[in-house]
Amino acid sequence: MGTAVLIIIGIIVGFAIIGFLFSKDGEREDAAKTGAILGGAFVVNLLPVVIVIVLAVLIVKSCS
């Protein structure tokens, strides 16, 4: 569980850093915030796929 949380935080921070680095000088703070929001949206969009994969793995484990 701790590894999953670290991966999620890493994705959000990574998007924030990318937004910060590739923005104009006066817009760095807003771009970092926008990047963090996009990272969070990316994680939320992947959540249903992750849940289905976890359920499939648990079903296969319980049947064998």
N, C-alpha and C positions, 0 to 999 in steps of 0.2 A: 504494500500500500504506500509506503514511504517513497519507493522508487517512482510510482505513478505520479505522486504529488510533485516530486522534483522534476520530472519530465514536463508536466504541465506548466510549472513555474518557469522552467527553462525556455519553453516555447514562447510564453508571453513576454519574458524578458528579451529573448532574441528578436522578436518582432519590434519591441520598443527600441532596441539598439539600432536595428536597421532603419526604423523611422527617424531616429535621431541623426544617424550618420548621413543619410541621403536627403536631408532637408536644407533649406536656405538658413542663413545665420539668424534671422529674426524669428523664424518659425520652429526652432528646434524643440522647444518644450511641448508645443501643440502637436508636432509630428510624433514625438515620443509617446504622448498620450494616445494618439490615434493608432500608432503601431501596437501599443499594448491592447487596445480594444480589438483590433483586428486579430491579434494573437488569441485573445479570449474567444472571439467568434470562430476562429479556426478550430480550437479545441472543442467547442460546443458542437460544431458541425461534424466532427469525428466521433462524438460520443455515442450515437446510435450504432455505428459500425463496431465500435469497441465492445459495447454491451452485447451485441449479437455474437461476436466472436467468443467472448467470455462464456456466454450461455451455451454455445455449441461445445466448447471445450469441457465445461462442467457436465453436460449431458453425456458426452463420449466417455469421460472418466467414470461416471456413475454406472454406465452400462457395461464397462469392461472390468 
